[in-house]
Amino acid sequence: MEELFENFSFEMLYTGLTRWIFVVLALYILVRSILSLIRAKNPAEVWAYVNAKTYRQDRYGSWELASEINEPVTHWENVIGRATSCDITAEDPALSRNHGILMRDTVDPEGVWSYRDLGSKNGTYINDIQVSRVGETGPEIKLEYGDVIRAGFTEFTLLPISLEEKNNNLAMRKADTKVMSAGPGLAALTLFQILTVFQLWFTVGTEHLGSILLAFGGLCACMWIYMALLRTLGRNAVEMETIAFFLSTLNLAVVATSAPDKLMKQFIAIAIGVFLMFVMCVILRNLERSKALRYVMFGGAVLLLIANLTIGTFGFGAKNWIQVGSMTFQPSELVKVAFIWIGAATLDELFQKKNLWIFMGFSAFCFGCLGLMGDFGTAIIFFVTFLIISFLRSGDFSKLILMVGAAAAGGFMILQFKPYIAARFQTWGHIWDPTVVDAAGYQQSRTLSAAASGGLVGTGAGNGWLDTLPAADTDMVFGILIEEWGLIIAVLAVLSIVTLSIFAVRSIMAGRSTYYTIGACGAMSMFIFQTMLNIFGCTDILPFTGVTFPFVSNGGTSMIVSWALLAFLKSADTRALRAPRHTAVRRQLTRDGDEPPGQALRPAELFHRDGRGRRVEGDDEP
């Protein structure tokens, strides 16, 4: 008993208590954010209506009305055709599968609609004027409400939504903005950070205490300032940022344990990432501006990859680093943002072969550069993202099968010419083999051993031994999470990334624009697939590829890009970011002489055409 008391210390007591406190706080912060994201409805808004009348000839050769539908328009780009995948579908054999596209220009606050023929087999007429030749892509034609698009044997009439429906859209957004309050989660996260600082003080020592205090204090200040700024702007949905700030806290704890001299640099990367995400969210709100920036992104990505091949340095088996003075960064990480931006922003000419070939050419250039660098893991992430973007744009499984086949052939060639990559595949599933456990399986076998010692609540930050392993804080960071923070917190970190992906998938169903849909899906695919490769690679479920865990792994460029990718997910969130002044809008409209919401006309009642096809306002039947 005396020996027990002699070995007893306040550090042991603190670590023993806080391990469980950390779990409770993590459960409160993350489960609260996860549930709020899962419960979000993300309602689709109706921007206009399309009345579709399909005609057919009877046996006497006279034309008669075969069918009529009123289709709500819930997106800013809407494909018209007979294919079931189209946004507006009509059972008309004279229609092409993808006949034309109805688009909303968001520069004008009220929205300006236009139409473009997609090279249909029978062309298109607008108000009985031919606007496209058969088989050729037509020009973009501006539309007014009440204009008639005649394609095949179907007439599509564009109709506005009523005042009542405008107010309903605002009310729907307001009703769905019942998100979690940011204050309690931030307070819990602040307590988590304070307790982590004390834990690192005991384990790391006083030598790096100043850096620890500055880094965690700076992160806490950055977090509260960001949330205060959002509150000032009237924005309430902060679940994604709360998750990202929590994972960034774990990141600083990992860096303080494994590489304390890089702690301040990592904090600066977090601050830059938060700022970049905020700027990107502002830019992405303007669709036309976002699409115009694709040329800047294209040029920047090409220059970065060429520079990497020219002056890049080797690190961990790949030539994917550029050193500028004492600073190093990974161009391939920065290109991730450009890759998604370019893939999503080439939608001003939807379904155009030329446009698709441009993106495919850029993708092939990226794959080639990554192959020459030897960055096998990042190449896989890019390829999966490319497949997802290509499918979202074409919906063609056959093309995807061909792409996968070509990639498999390319992968086989890489294995022939890159022996170290082939060695990783040979090690896969054999890391405990006596011949490889201390060689090619050294990292993974030690990672699994350290993870097993962590249990449910971990050994405490800084009390593990895995940080001495090469790349422990980057490629093997999941092992550190389990060893020092426990299985519960490690699993919660993974579930947070999965939840972001689930929210993205649910959000895109109500996406305003295909641009936001593709951007969110691209970012989602990078997050989820990168996490899978990191976890499954270090646990030997998949071949080890050497990729980072988003937000958690040490690395300034990776951290900045993780925050930047979060902006694409934020852009797909259709919930009201600002509490709408619903009552004020309604009162102003009524004051100006418009009909109150309860007496608003339905879309079909707003316009009709006379016998000559001219647009006439009124309530008479056409």
Buried (B, 14 or more C-beta within 10 A) or exposed (E): EEEEEEEEEEBEEBBEEBBEBBBEBBBBBBBBBBEBBEEBBBBBBBBBBBBBBBBBEEEEEEEEEBEEBEBBBBBBBBBBBBBEEBBBBBEBEBBBBBBBBBBBBBEEEEEBBBBBBBBBEBBBBBBEEEBBEEEEBBEBBEBEBBBBBBBBBBBBBBBBBBBBBBBBBBBBBBEBBEBBEBEEBBEBBBBBBEBBBBBBBBBBEEEBBEBBEEBBBBBBEBBBEBBEEBEEEEBBBBBBBBBBBBBBBBBBBBBBBBBBEBBBBBBBBBBBBBBBBBEBBEBBEEBEEBBEBBEEBBEBBBEBBBEBBEEBEEEEBBBBBBEEEEEBBBBBBBBBBBBBBBBBBBBBBBBBEEBBEBBBEBBEBBBBBBBEBBBBBBBBBBBBBBBBBBBBBBEEEEBBEEBEEEBEEBBEEBBEEBEEBEBBEEBBEBBEEEEBBEEBBBBBBBBBEBBEBBBBBBBBBBBBBBBEBEBBBBBBBBBBBBBBBBBBBBEBBBBBBBBBBBBBEBBBEBBBBBBBBBBBBBBBBBBBBBBBBBBBBBBBEBBBBBBBBBBBBBBBBBBBBBBBBBBBBBBBBBBBBEEBEBEEBBEEBEEEEEEEBEEBBEBEBBBBBEEEEEBEEEEEEE
